Amino acid sequence: MVALGCKYLRICHLNNCATGVATQHNVLRTKFFIGLPEMVMNYFKFVAQECREIMAAMGVRSIAELIGHTELLEILPGETSKQRKLDLQPVLANSSLVSSKPQFCLDPRNAPFDKGVLAEQMLRDMSDAIQNKSGGEFSYEVRNFHRSIGARISGEIAKRWGNTGMSTAPLIVTLKGSAGQSFGVWNAGGLHLHLEGEANDYVGKGMAAGKIVLKPHARSTFVARETVIMGNTCLYGATGGELYAAGTAGERFAVRNSGALAVLEGAGDHCCEYMTGGVVCVLGRTGVNFGAGFTGGFAYVLDMERDFVDRYNHQLIDIHRVSPEGMGTHVQHLRGLIEQHVDATGSVWGVQLLNDFRTYIGKFWVVKPKAAAIDSLLVNLRRAA
């Protein structure tokens, strides 16, 4: 029911969700579904009943019997010239299917390659430190099949002390190797993850607090600022915490970020999309469509090639040059971020920027929401809703 409302409003990126789902605004969150679980169960019973009625009219006993029967689908002509040119016959063809063979997977699930052994070991090692709120330092080797490393630790911290309750007595976790997907997911305050190596997609997804640091292998010979150190959709939906990466990220970095601070050395397309808060500092080149739907927080971008003006989304954001004369506050803040980045990662590029800061400062843009455009968009969306 909530999803149906969201389908038509399309204001997720404005921190103005009328159903209270895609927002951190306390007043709006009170509008989220306040019914009972039995009400949701009753709704889905009606959905199931309607499905049974439709299938009965077709002479079908179960949804499994429908799989592969593309002859039951009707192809519509399309409403536009492009749609009318679309040939769906190759997609719907089922002449090559053998009727005597199953049309769908019969196994209830695939056995996971990663049995969670490392995650469980980490939880056992740190349980006393979490229970006693004493912090400590721990080290592990990590492989790319180790997924969601840190999630169980953050869950245990949050269960006992909340998102930020252990921030003054952190667990310092040093890892070496290649981390699998969702490294540092839902990271809680009091968990500091330091990875020497690289990570897959979704680093820091839903991050609430704490710190994530990524730096190349000590013996690596490549240029870090020109090399990807984490995958796509990192820091997605983060609400707090800090992320430092001596390398570049893939596409959709910091999408829906509403409070995290991040410093990295390059990013792919759609960086800071739908961002509503926090600070992102990109010490290098970005992809196209930077800041689409950007309505809160701000960003710094180093534009060495002088083409960022063609790479950011102009709809909701403005960009201004950072200069010692006109924007002293930003100068000091930016320098502080780079210093934090160097302290955390040992970044060679960060050191170079600091050593010749006055030369590089004029090559930075500060990116901020375009207030007038956002106000106008909000008015139009409210009218449409």
N, C-alpha and C positions, 0 to 999 in steps of 0.2 A: 504494500500500500504506500509506504514511504517512497519506494523506488519509482512508483508510477508518477508521483508528484515531481520527483527529481528529474524524470525524463523530459518534462516540458519546461522546467524553470531554467536549467542550464546556467546556473550562477555559481557553480562549485568554486571557481577560481577567485571569487570576490570576497571570500570569508563572510558571506551573507546568506548562507543556506537557509531557506525558509523552513525546511523540515528538521533543521538542527543536526544534520549528519556531517556534512563537509565544512565544519567550522570549529573554531576554538572560542567563539564568542559565547560567554556564559549565558547571556540573555537568550540567545538563539538556541543554545543547547537545551534549554528547558522545554523547547517545543518538540524535542525528539519524542518518539512514540512512548507514551506513558501507560499503555494498557497492560493487560495481564498476559502471561504466556499462553493461557487457554484461548485467548482471543486470536492470537496468531495461529494456533493449532486449528481452531475452527475455520479460519480463513482458508488454510491449505486443504482442509477437508472438502470445502466447497470447490476448490480448484481441482482436486482429485475426482470429485463426483462429476464435474463437467467434462473432464477428460474421458471418464468411463462412458458417459452418454454419447459423446462424439464417436468414440471407438465402436460402441455397440451399433450405432447407425451405419458404420462402415463394415460391420461383421468381423471386427478384430477383437481378440480377447485380451491382449496385453501390448504394452509399448514395445516389448522385444520383437513381437511379430511384425511391427511396422518397419523395422530397420531394413534398409535396402529396397523397399518397395517404392521406388521413385515414380512408378506409374500412377500412384495415387496423388501426385503433386500436379497442380495446374500451373502452367507457365503463362504469366501475364505479359501482355505486349510491351509494357513500359510506358512511362509518362513523358519521357524526354527522348530526343533523337539519339543521345548516347545510350540510354537504356535499351532502346529498340535495336541497337546494333549488337547488343550483348547476346551471344549464343550460349545458352545454358545446356544444350544437348550433351556435350562431352562430360559435363559434371554429373548429369542425371542418368547417363547411360548405365545399364546394369546387365547388358548381354554377356559380359565376361564373368559374371558372378556364377559360381556353382551352387545351385539350390540345395544340394545335399550337404554342403559345408556351412558351418556357423558364419553368420554375417557380423558377429561382434565378439569381443573378447569374453571368454568363459572363465578366466581366472579372476577371483575376487579382487586381487591386488598383486602388484609386483613387489617382490621382496626387496627392500632397500639395500643398496650396496653398503652404505654406511650404517652400521648398527648403533651409532651413537656412543661408541666406546670412549672416544676422546672427551666428548661433552660430559659424560657421566664421571669420568676420571677427574675432570676439572671441578665439577660440582663437589665431589668427595673431598678433593684437596682444599677447597676454599670454604667448605661449610662452616667450620669452626670460626674462621676469620669473619664470616658474614654474621654468624650467630652472636659472636662477641663484639662485633663492630670494631675489629682491631686492624683491618686491612692487611697488607702484606704484598710480597713479590713472588711471582710464579712464572715458569718458563715451559714452553711446549713446542714440539714440531707439528706442523699442520700440512695437510694435503688438500688438493682441490675437491675431493669427495667429502670433506668435512664441512657440512653445511650448517648455517645458523650458529656458528661458534659465538658464544657469549650469551645466547638467548636464555639458556637455563640459569646462568649466573644472574643475569638481570632479573629474571623472574623471581629468583630466591631473594634477591636484594629488595625488590619492590614489595614482595609479600611481607617481609619483615619490617622494612624501614621506609617504604614509599619510593618514589622516583628519585629523590635527592637526599634521602636520609643518611647515606653513607659517603657523601661527597667529601667530608673532612677526614675520612679514613679510607682512602681508596684501595682497591685491589689493582696492583700494577701487573698486568699480564703481558709478557713478551713472547711473541710467536715468530717462528721462522718457517718459510715455505710459501705455498700457494693456497690461499683460503678459498673454500667453495662459496657458493651463493649465500647471500644474506649474512655476511660477516658483520658482527656487531649490531644485528637487528634488535630493535627496541631497547637499545642500550640505556641502562639506568645510571643515575649518579652514583659514583663510587666504583665504577668499572672503567679502567683505562686499558684499552687494547692497543698494543704496539706491535705492528706486523712488519717484519723485514722480509720483503718478497712482493707479492701482488695478490689481488683479490678479484673474484668474479663479480657478477652483478649484485645490485641491492645492498651495497655496503651502507650501514647506518640507516637502513629503512626503519621509519618510525622511531628514530632515536629520540630519547627524552632528555638525557643528560649525560654526564661523563665525558670521555674523550676517546677518539679513535685516531691513531697515527699510522700512516703507511709510508714506508721508505724502501728503496731498492735494496737488493742483496748487497752486502758489504763488498763483495768481489765483482760486482757487475761492472761492465765496461761501457755500457751504452750511456747516452746523454739522457738523464732522468726527465728533464722538462720536455723532451721530445718523444717520450715513451708512455704508453698507457699503463697505469698501475692499478686501476680498478675499472670494472665494467660499466654497464648501463644502469640507469635509474637508481643511482646511489643517492643517499640522503632523502629518499622519497618520503614525504609526509613527516619529516622530522619536526619536533616541537622544541628541541633544546639540545644542549651539548656542543662539543667542538670536534671538528674533523680537520686534520692536516695531512696533506698528501704530496710527497715529493715526486710528482709525476702528473699525468693527465688522466682525466676520466672520460668515459664514453658518453653516449647521448643521455639527455634528460636528467642531468645532474641537478639535485635540489628541487625537483618538481614538488610543488605543494609544501615547500619548507615554510614553517611558520615561526621559527625561533632559533634554529641552530646557527652556529658560526662555522664557516668553512674556509680554508685556504688551500688552493691547489694550483697547478702550474699549466693548466689547459683543460678544455672541455669540448665535447661534441655538440651536436645540434640540440636546440630546445633547452639549453641551460636556464635554470631559474624560472621555468614555466609555472604559471599559477602560484608564484611565491607570494605569501602574505605577511612574512616577517622574517627576522634574522638578518645575517650578513654573509655574503659570499664574496670572496676575493679571488679572482682568477689572474694568476701571474703569467698569462700567456694567451694564446689564440683561442677563440671560441668558435663553435660552429654557427650555423645560421639560426634565425628565429630566436635569438636570445631574449628572454624576458617576456614571452607571450603570456598575457593574462597576469602580468606582474602588478600587484596592487599594494604591497607592503614590504617593509624592510628596505635594504639597499644593497648595492653591489659595487665592487671595484673591478675594472677590467684593464689589463695592460694591453695596449694596442700598438705593437711594434710595427705592423704592416700598414697602419693607418687606413684600415678598411672596416673597422667595427661599425661605422655608420651604415654600412650596407649589410651588416650581419645581425643587427638587433631588430626586434619587432617594435615598430613605431607607434602602435596603437595606444598603449597605456603608460609608456615610460618616456622620460627625458634623460639625456646624457649631457654631462658637463665635464670639461677638462679639470683635472686636479692641478692646481698651481700653488706654489708657496705664497704668492701675493694675495690671491683671491680666496683661498679655501684652506686657511691654516689649520683649522680643526680637523679637516679630513686628512691633511698631510700627516699630522701627528698620529691620528688613528691608524692610517694605512701603514705608516712605518712600524707602529706597534704590532700590527697583525703580521707583518713580514718577519719581525723579530721573534714573535711567538712561533711562527712557522719554522724558522731556522733552529730555534731551541728544541723544537719537537722532532724535526726530521733530519737536521744537519744538511739541509738543502744547499747544494753548491750554487744553484741559480739564485736562491734567496740571499746568500752571502754577497753575490755579485751585485744584486740590486741595492743592498744596503751600503756597499762600499762606494757606489756611484749614484747614490739616491737622488741627488739634485738633477742629474742628467735624465734619469728615468721617470721622475715624478711627473713631468709634463706629458708623458706618453700614456698616463692612466686616465680612464674615464670613471666618473662616479655616476651610477645608474640609480635613478629614483622614480617613484610612481608619478605619473602626470595627473595631479589632483583634479583638474578641470575635466579631463576625459573620463576619469573614474566616476565622478559625480554625475556626469551626463549619462554614462552607461547604466548606472544604478537607477536613475530616474526612468530610463526607457525599459529596463528589465522589470521594474515594479509595475509599470503600466501594462506590460505584456502579460505579467503574472495575474 
